[in-house]
Amino acid sequence: MDSLLTNLADELLVQDITEPSAVLGSLSDDDLQAACDHILEQFALELLIGAHENSDWLDGKLVIDANHGPIHLLQAAFYAVKLEVRRRGFLGGCLRNSVSC
């Protein structure tokens, strides 16, 4: 799964995120679901790491001032998955039983 994320990150560096992803487009529905689940889990983990390392409350909002690179990478990866799910016409969630895209 990490190689998928690496390939997706490489693709996002050279391609507009709104263009269809060759990396995600080649996945079966089940593999796309697994990618969605993995990306959401990693995103949550990186947010927790960033919050633990350096965060503070400002005007009622948690400001995370650490771990920006991984957080932004996973945010972009999640958005790319979300767009792929929409292209495939899935409604209501990443694919099934997942957090809503």
Buried (B, 14 or more C-beta within 10 A) or exposed (E): EEEBBEBBBEBBEEBEEEEEBEBBEEBEEEEBBBBBBBBBEBBEEBBEBBBEEEBEEEEEEEEBEEBEEBBEBBBBBBBBBBBBBEEEEBEEBBBEEBEEB
